[in-house]
Amino acid sequence: MRTLALAALTVPALALVAALSLSPAMAREAPSGWLFEWGETDFSKSSVSFDEIMSGGPPKDGIPSIDDPVFAPAGEIEDLADTEPVMSFFVGDDHRAYPLQILIWHEIVNDTVGGVPIAVTFCPLCNSAVVYDRRVGDAVLDFGTTGKLRNSDLVMYDRQTESWWQQFTGEGIVGVHTGTALKRLPARVESFGLFRERAGAEAKVLVPSRAGARAYGVNPYASYDSSSRPFLYNGDLPEGIEPLARVVVVEGEAWSLELIRDAGRYEQGDLVITWESGQNSALDSRRIAKGKDVGNVVVQRAGGDGDLEDVPYDIAFAFAFHAFHPEAPIHTITE
């Protein structure tokens, strides 16, 4: 698996893997191997050059999505530290949390919350965690992993048409759904303790369906967020910020996590971004529960009555935001 290989490879070896991964995709047409593996994908439709897409190591579904999620009440969870990160989402009274210690091994959860079909997605290489509505027109799509990367970001596919989708943006990039955008839904990445306090002891928490299937709780990308360069990425790097520094992304604009942390509460127009301590990085220590404290971010918009409402956001690495939004600003503490 790509995840296991990362920790063992030296920097020169990583460079060699990246170069070898790039070479088959330099053709102007889809590589023959893709045509064999992806017989239902319409490669005549694409919004990106195929030479931007590389193998991440695993084959199609080599990183298996979770399609029949199993949950337990938050009050009964004993093997998740209060400071461990979870993705949280709710519709009405249906509150659910998806621990990153599980998502780091599966990257996609197909679920239905409060009657809304959703895809909970996490790309460890970009630290991008986004929830999408799975409804496109009259269809409800189910998502899996292609084993491919673009800008070091997970390329997903839907099982109904085998179109390819960019996890970071939610856009269809290859196949019949090229140009279609999935709807982002408001979700948080927060500590398990904050989620349980906010949602209650009966709120649902994703648990492994087979506890021994993966090394849940272990970070297979140990020390990745302290690296000087991103993995399997050969694009331009942002200026004025480390490529693997975290940034808070809202609607095509980004603020460095350092800026938000130092402010505690940051306001721009009707947007309110807050930070508080107490959440482990999932990409630091080998044991996620011992990862450095990166804090909890909440992004909300003030309404006309002064009430704050959650809006979709992402906390990604700076290089990934720059790759997909090369002309957009990244606001830093030095401004």
N, C-alpha and C positions, 0 to 999 in steps of 0.2 A: 504493500500500500504506500501511497505517496506520503502519508503521515509518518509511517515508521522510517522511511528512507531519509527523511529530512534530518533527524537528529544524528544519524550515523555518518553522513557525508561531510567531507572537508570542503572548504571554500572552492579550491580548484575543481573538485569533483562535481560540486553543484554547478559550476560554470559549464563543465563538459556536458552534464545532463541537460542543461538548458539549451546548449547549442544543438545537441542531438535531437532534442524534442522539437526544435524549430524546423529542422531541415525538411521533414516530409511535408510540411504545410506550406512550402514556398510555391507550390504549383498554383497556376491561375484558376484551375478547376479543382473541385473537391478531390482529394486523394482517393485512389482506388480502394484503400482499406476502409475508408469511411463509407463508400458506396456498399461494400460488402456487409459491414456491421450495421448500417443504418438504411435498410432497404425501403423504409417507409418515409424517409425524410426527403422533401423536395429541395434539392440543392440548387435548383434553377432560381430560387428566390433567396436573396441574402442582402442584408444591409451593411455587412462588413466584409473585408477581404479575408479569404480563407487563410492567408499567411499570418493573420493576427491571432489565429487559434492554434494552440499547441496541446500536446498530450500532457496531462498532469501526472501520468503514471498508471493509475488504475484504469481498467476498461469500463465500458458501459455498465452502470450499476455496481461497479467494484466498490464504491462507497455506498452502501445500501440506504436508501431512504426508509423512514418509518411510516408505514402505511396503515397500520392498525395500532395506534398508540394506546398504551396502558397507563392508567393514572392511579395515584393514591392520595388520600387527604394530606394536606400540608402538615397537619398536627401529628401525623404518624410517621413522617419522614425522619430517619435517624442517621442516614449516611450522607447527608448534605450539610456542610457547615453554613452557619448563618451568613457568612461573608462571601459564599460562593455565588457566582453570577448565574442568573436565570433570565431567559426571555419571558416576559409576561404579557398576556393579552386577555381581554375580556369582552364579552357581549352581554349586556344586562347583568344578571347575577351569576353568569357562568365565567368564573375566573380560572385561568390556567397558567401554569409556569412550566417552562421547558429548560431544564438545566443545561448549561453549556458543556458540562462534563459528559453529557450524552450527545448533544448536537455536534460536538467536535469530531465524533466518530461517524455521524450519519448525515449531517449537513442539511437535510430536509425532513420535515415532518408534515405529512398530509393529514389534516385534521378538520373537524367541523365543530365550531364553537357557537353556541346560541343560535344554531341553524345556519351559520355563515361558514362555507367551506374555505379554508385558509391553507396556505403553505408557509410554514415557519422555516426560515432559511438562515443558515450561518456559514459564511466562508472564512475559515480560520486564516488563510493566507492574506486576506484583506481586513480581517476583524470586522466584517460586515454582517450585521444581523438585522434582517428585514422580514416583516410579515406581509404576505400578499393575499389578496382575494383570488381564489382559484376559478372564479366564474369569468368566462369570456363569451360574450353573446349569450346564446342559450345553452352553452356547454359548460360542464364542470370538469376541469382538467386535473389530472394527477401528475405529480412531478417526480422525476428521478435525476440522477447525476449522469452526465455524459462521460466523465473522466477527462474532459477537456477544460482548458483554461483560456481566458482572454484577459490580458492585463493582470495576470495572476489571480483572476477572479473566476469562481465557479460558473461553468456553463451548464445550465439545467436543460432538461427536455420534458415535454409532456407526452404521456403514453397514448394519448388519443390520436395525435398527428405526427409525433416524433419531431416536432419543431424544436429548435434550440432557443433558449432564453438566457439572457445575462442576469445573473443573480443581483449584481450591484444596482442595476437600473430597472429590472423588471421588464425589459424590452425583448420582444422576439427578434432574433438576429439571423436565423436561418430557418427556412421552411415556410409552410403556408401561413404561419402567424407572424412572419417578418413584418416589423413595423407596428405590431400590436403591443400595447403597454398594459401590464398588470396593474391593478389598483393597489397602492400602498395603504396599509391600515395602521393606525396608531398602536404602538407597542412600546414596551420599555425593556431595557436591559438593566436589571437591578439586583441587589443582593437577595438571597433567599429569605433572609430575616426581614427585610423591608416588605417583600411580597407577602409573607405570612402575616405580618402585622397589619398590612393594608387590606388584604383579601380575606383573612380569617382562616381558622384551622381546618375548615371543610373545603377550602379551595383545592383544586386539582393540580397535582404535580406529576409530570411525566416521569415514569420509572422504567428501567429496562425490562423488556419482555423476557429476555434471557440474560440474567445478571452476569454470567461468565462469558458472554459472547465477545465482549470488548473489555479493555482495561479502564472501565469507567472510573473517573476521578483522576486519571493520569493524563497529563498534557503531552501528546506525542510531538509537539513542536517546542520543546523546552528551550527557553531563552530567546524565542523567535522575536518577541517585541523589543529586544535589546540589540538586534542585529543592525548592521550598518546598511545593508541592502536587502530588498525583498527577494523572495525565492521565486524562480521561474518567471522573471520579469525583465524585459530588456527595453522598456520605454523610457521616456524622459522622467526626471525626478523634479519635484517641486523645489523652488528656491525659498530660502529663509526659514526652513523647517526641516527636521530630520524626516526621512522618507517613511519611517515606521512610527512616527509620533502620531498619537490619536487626534482625530479632529471630529467635531460634532457637525454632522451634515444635515442641512434642512433646505429642501427645495433648491438644490443646485448651488448652495452657498455653504461655506465651512468656517468654523471657528476652532482654533487649537484648544485641546482639552486643558492645557496649561493656562490659557487665558480665562476659561470658564472656572477652573478650580481657584485661581487667584481672586476672581471677582466674587465667587460664591453665588451671586445672583447677577445675571447679565441680561440686559434688556436692549432690544433694538426694535423700534416701532412697537407693534403689538406682540412681538415675540419675547417670551420669557424663558431663559435657560438657567437652571439651577444645578448646583453640585453639592454633594455631601460625601464625606468619607465612608469607607466600610464595604468596599467590594473588591474581591481578588481579581487580578488579571488572569484570564484563562490561558494566556500564552507566555507566561513567565516561568515559574517554578515547575518542576516535573509533576509535583502534586498541586493541582489547581487550588486546593484549600490553603496552600501556603504561598500563593502568588502575591506579588506586591499589590498594594492598595491603589487602585486607579479611580476609586470613587464611583458614586451614582449620579447619573445625569437624568434630568427630567426636562423635556421641551414642551412648552405649552403656549397657547395663544390667548390673549385677553379679549373677551367679547365686549360688546357694547355695555353690558351690565357689570363689567368688571370681573366676571367669573373667568377662571382659567380652564382651558380645555386642551387635553393632550393632542399633539399633532405628530404625524409620522416623522421619524428622524433615524439617523444611523450614526454610530460611532465607529469610524473606519480609520485605516491608516492613511496618512497624508498622500502617499504615492498613488493609492488607488483612487482617491478623490480627484487628484490631478490628472490621472490617466483618462478618466471618464468626463472630466470637466476642465480641460486644459486652460481655458480662458477665464475660469471663475476664480475669484479671490479666496485666499485662506487668511482669515484675520488672526493675527498673532499678538502676543503680549508686547512686542516691540513696536507696534504701530503707534 
